Amino acid sequence: MSKLKLSSVLDDTPVKLTVELPAAVHRDLVAYSEALKKGGGRAVEPAKLVPPMVARFMGTDREFARMKRTGERNS
């Protein structure tokens, strides 16, 4: 099993969000999907990787977690 930060992609009720990514980021998402597949996982389309990656990023941001706990908002 690989030691990627993302081990699986869970299905969840989606909310439609349209973003533009640089081509290099898309290439990296494709490569990450291939790495997951080679690491014993299943093939995942690159767009499905974005939500868990963003969630993991926000989940490991200590300042963001503190702001969420205290209800603080930046204007």
Residue, then its C-alpha position, 0 to 999 in steps of 0.5 A: m500500500s502506498k503512503l499517499k495522504l489520500s487513501s480513498v475517495l468517499d462518495d458524498t452528496p455533491v455541490k456543484l462548483t466550477v473552477e479553472l485549474p492550471a494545466a500543471v495542476h490537472r496533470d498532477l491530479v491525473a498522476y495522483s489518480e494513477a498512483l492511487k490505482k497502482g497503490g492498490g486502489r481503484a481508478v478515480e477520475p481526477a476531478k473526484l480527487v479535488p474535494p478530499m484534497v481540499a478537505r484534508f488541507m483545511g482539516t490540517d490548517r490549525e489556524f482555520a480550525r481555531m477560527k471555525r471553533t471560535g466562529e471568527r470570520n475574516s472580512 
